[in-house]
Amino acid sequence: MTELEAGALEGVRVLEVGTHIVGPYCAQNLADLGAEVVKIEAPGGDATRRLAGFAPNESKLFHTLNRGKRSVVLDLRQEAAREALRRLTPGFDVFVINARPGVPQRLGIDYETLRGLREDLIYVEHTSYGTRGPDAQKPGGDVVIQAYTGLMAAESKIDEFGAPQRMSSTVLSDYAGGIAGAMGVCAALFRRERTGRGQYISAPLVAAAASFLSYYVSRVPAVDAVTSGPMLERVRAVREGGGGYREILETRGLQVLTQNAAGLLYTNGYPVRDGAIVLGAVSAENRDQIRAALGFVDDPTA
């Protein structure tokens, strides 16, 4: 039997003070790359242990976010537990936390405090809106960030009353934030190899979620003047006229469909006799193949 090759982060030790999804998912990505992760849990355990549990204090969500980690129970409301955490820190390369800004400082486990215990420590802090700016102290979570960044509106989902609906397939902001944090750690470890210095990494949900919308929020004035500009004017008119969320989506959606109607023929879903098919022909070659298979000669996007 052949042994599996060690992960790229073998030998890297990660201390996680995370709960729910974003912090644990960041550390989980590092564990998947070979790092040793020790998770600090409050008495009673991470909240995800009790979400759709299949046994007392066990759930599939908890397992998927924390597989392969070791766990230590510390009640960080107690000074003795906080001191124990500070004593543990010098033995770790990376510290991961998700909390509202100010909480790490109040607990005495912020970056400035902990790097005094290990100078080359890499510290990842996950928040909703970052640690600076007018929204930094506001509470938030995945569904709020979906709305704030426009992810929810981009999905164009509403309920029977016309109210916005969240993305139901996944908590994209949390997972995106976790991946961003793990990427930052890998870059910081590479930098530390060259410089010997640690690093503070801020990985807010809002930045990670907004990165998925870069195409929509980027600005090219010459193009926007004839595409998104007129659409935004119509949306503003609907809002100023007291229109609801449904009307705004319909106004924006009409513009999107009008601009891309031909292109959507190649990247869309269709009902067929035995179910449904989805086409994803992006290249010219793929589109030629689809037209040949369907017996079409002309390219409607030409």
C-alpha positions in Angstrom: 0.0 0.0 0.0 1.4 3.4 -1.0 1.3 6.2 1.6 -0.3 9.4 0.6 2.1 12.3 0.0 2.3 14.8 2.8 0.4 18.0 2.2 2.1 21.3 1.3 1.5 22.7 4.8 2.8 19.7 6.7 4.5 21.0 9.9 2.5 24.2 10.0 0.5 24.5 13.2 -2.8 26.5 13.3 -4.7 27.6 16.4 -8.4 28.4 15.6 -10.8 30.4 17.7 -13.7 30.1 15.3 -17.3 29.4 15.3 -20.1 28.8 12.8 -18.6 28.8 9.3 -16.1 31.4 8.1 -13.3 30.9 10.6 -13.7 27.1 10.8 -13.7 26.9 7.0 -10.6 28.9 6.7 -8.8 26.6 9.1 -10.4 23.6 7.4 -8.8 24.6 4.1 -5.4 24.8 5.8 -6.0 21.3 7.4 -6.8 19.9 4.0 -3.4 21.2 2.8 -1.7 19.3 5.6 -1.6 21.8 8.5 -2.2 20.6 12.0 -5.2 22.5 13.4 -6.2 22.8 17.0 -9.7 24.3 17.5 -10.7 26.2 20.7 -14.3 25.5 21.6 -16.5 27.0 24.3 -18.1 24.7 26.8 -20.9 23.0 24.9 -19.0 23.2 21.6 -19.3 25.1 18.4 -22.8 26.2 17.5 -22.7 24.1 14.3 -22.6 20.9 16.4 -26.3 21.5 17.1 -27.5 22.4 13.6 -29.5 19.4 12.2 -27.6 17.1 14.5 -27.7 13.3 13.9 -26.4 12.6 17.4 -25.9 14.6 20.6 -23.6 17.5 19.8 -22.8 16.1 16.4 -23.9 17.3 12.9 -22.9 16.9 9.3 -22.1 20.6 9.0 -19.8 20.5 12.0 -18.0 17.4 10.6 -17.5 19.0 7.2 -16.0 22.2 8.7 -13.9 20.6 11.3 -12.7 17.2 10.1 -9.2 16.2 11.1 -8.9 19.0 13.7 -8.2 18.5 17.4 -10.3 20.3 19.9 -9.6 22.0 23.2 -12.4 23.4 25.4 -11.7 26.8 26.9 -14.2 29.2 28.4 -12.7 32.5 27.1 -15.0 34.5 29.4 -12.7 33.4 32.2 -9.2 35.1 32.6 -7.6 31.7 33.4 -8.8 30.3 30.1 -7.6 33.4 28.2 -4.2 33.1 29.9 -4.0 29.4 28.9 -4.7 30.4 25.3 -1.9 32.9 25.4 0.4 30.3 26.7 -0.5 28.0 23.8 0.1 30.6 21.1 3.9 30.6 20.8 3.7 26.9 19.7 1.6 27.8 16.6 2.4 29.4 13.3 -1.1 30.7 12.5 -3.9 32.1 14.6 -7.4 32.2 13.0 -10.4 34.0 14.6 -13.8 35.2 13.5 -15.5 37.8 15.8 -16.9 41.3 15.8 -14.2 44.0 15.8 -13.1 44.7 19.3 -13.8 41.3 20.7 -10.1 40.0 20.3 -8.9 43.2 22.1 -11.3 42.7 24.9 -10.3 39.1 25.4 -6.6 40.0 25.1 -6.1 37.7 22.1 -5.7 40.4 19.4 -2.8 40.5 16.9 -0.7 43.1 18.8 -1.0 41.1 22.0 -0.2 37.7 20.5 2.6 38.8 18.3 4.3 39.9 21.4 4.4 36.2 22.4 5.5 35.1 18.9 7.0 37.7 16.6 6.5 35.8 13.4 2.9 34.8 14.1 0.5 35.0 11.1 -2.9 36.2 12.4 -6.2 36.0 10.4 -9.2 38.0 11.5 -12.6 37.4 9.9 -15.2 40.1 10.4 -18.3 41.2 8.5 -17.2 44.6 7.3 -13.5 44.8 8.2 -12.0 46.5 11.3 -12.1 50.1 10.0 -14.7 52.4 8.5 -18.2 53.4 9.3 -19.7 49.9 9.2 -16.9 48.1 11.1 -18.8 47.7 14.4 -22.1 46.7 12.8 -23.2 43.1 13.2 -23.5 41.0 10.1 -23.5 37.5 8.7 -23.8 35.7 5.4 -27.4 36.7 4.6 -26.8 40.3 5.5 -23.6 40.5 3.4 -25.5 38.9 0.5 -27.9 41.8 0.6 -25.3 44.5 1.3 -23.0 43.5 -1.6 -25.7 42.8 -4.2 -25.3 39.1 -4.4 -28.9 38.6 -3.4 -30.2 41.1 -6.0 -28.0 39.4 -8.6 -29.9 36.2 -8.0 -33.2 38.0 -8.6 -35.1 35.7 -6.2 -38.2 36.9 -4.5 -41.0 35.2 -2.5 -44.7 35.3 -3.2 -44.9 38.7 -1.5 -42.2 40.2 -3.6 -39.6 40.3 -0.8 -35.9 39.4 -1.4 -34.8 35.8 -0.9 -31.3 34.8 0.0 -29.2 32.4 -2.0 -30.5 29.1 -0.8 -27.9 26.7 -2.2 -25.0 27.8 0.0 -23.7 30.5 2.4 -21.4 32.0 -0.3 -20.1 34.9 1.7 -18.9 32.7 4.6 -17.2 30.2 2.3 -15.7 32.9 0.1 -14.3 34.6 3.3 -12.8 31.3 4.5 -11.1 30.6 1.2 -9.8 34.2 1.1 -8.4 33.8 4.6 -6.7 30.5 3.7 -5.2 32.0 0.6 -3.8 34.9 2.7 -2.2 32.5 5.1 -0.5 30.6 2.3 0.9 33.9 0.9 2.0 35.0 4.4 3.8 31.7 5.0 5.6 32.1 1.7 6.6 35.7 2.7 7.7 34.6 6.1 10.1 32.0 4.6 11.8 34.9 2.8 11.6 37.6 5.4 11.2 35.9 8.7 8.3 38.2 9.5 4.7 37.4 10.6 1.7 39.2 9.2 -1.8 40.4 10.1 -4.5 39.4 7.6 -8.0 40.9 7.5 -10.5 38.8 5.6 -14.0 40.5 5.9 -17.0 38.8 4.4 -18.0 41.9 2.5 -14.7 42.0 0.5 -14.8 38.3 -0.3 -18.5 38.5 -1.4 -18.0 41.6 -3.5 -15.1 40.0 -5.4 -17.6 37.7 -7.0 -19.4 40.8 -8.5 -16.3 42.5 -9.9 -17.6 42.3 -13.5 -20.8 44.1 -12.5 -19.3 46.8 -10.4 -16.3 47.7 -12.6 -16.6 50.9 -14.6 -15.7 51.5 -18.3 -17.4 54.8 -19.1 -17.6 54.4 -22.8 -19.4 51.1 -22.5 -21.5 52.0 -19.4 -22.9 55.0 -21.2 -24.9 52.7 -23.6 -25.4 49.7 -21.3 -25.6 49.9 -17.6 -26.0 53.7 -17.4 -29.5 53.8 -19.0 -30.6 50.8 -17.0 -29.5 52.4 -13.7 -31.4 55.5 -14.6 -34.6 53.5 -15.1 -34.0 51.7 -11.8 -33.6 55.1 -10.0 -36.8 56.3 -11.6 -38.7 53.2 -10.3 -37.3 53.7 -6.8 -38.1 57.4 -6.7 -41.6 56.6 -7.9 -42.1 54.3 -4.9 -41.7 51.0 -6.9 -41.0 47.8 -4.9 -38.2 45.3 -5.0 -40.0 43.2 -7.6 -40.4 46.2 -10.0 -36.7 47.1 -9.6 -35.6 43.5 -10.5 -38.0 43.4 -13.5 -36.6 46.7 -14.8 -33.0 45.6 -14.4 -33.8 42.1 -15.7 -35.4 43.4 -18.9 -32.2 45.3 -19.7 -30.0 42.3 -19.1 -32.1 40.0 -21.2 -32.2 42.5 -24.1 -28.5 42.9 -24.1 -27.6 39.3 -23.9 -30.5 37.5 -25.5 -28.5 35.9 -28.3 -25.6 34.9 -26.2 -27.9 33.3 -23.6 -28.9 30.8 -26.3 -25.6 29.1 -25.7 -25.4 29.3 -21.9 -28.8 28.4 -20.7 -31.1 25.5 -19.6 -33.8 23.9 -21.8 -36.6 21.4 -21.1 -36.3 18.2 -23.2 -38.4 15.1 -23.5 -36.6 13.1 -20.8 -35.9 16.0 -18.4 -33.6 19.0 -19.0 -30.3 19.9 -20.5 -28.0 22.8 -19.7 -25.7 24.3 -22.4 -22.4 26.0 -21.5 -20.8 26.8 -24.8 -18.5 29.7 -24.3 -16.0 29.3 -27.1 -16.7 29.8 -30.8 -15.7 26.1 -31.4 -18.2 24.9 -28.8 -20.9 27.0 -30.4 -20.1 25.6 -33.9 -20.4 22.1 -32.4 -23.8 22.8 -30.9 -25.2 24.3 -34.1 -23.9 21.3 -36.1 -25.5 18.9 -33.7 -28.8 20.7 -33.9 -28.7 21.2 -37.6 -28.5 25.0 -37.5 -26.3 27.0 -39.9 -26.5 30.6 -38.9 -24.9 31.9 -35.7 -27.4 34.3 -34.0 -24.6 36.1 -32.1 -22.6 36.9 -35.2 
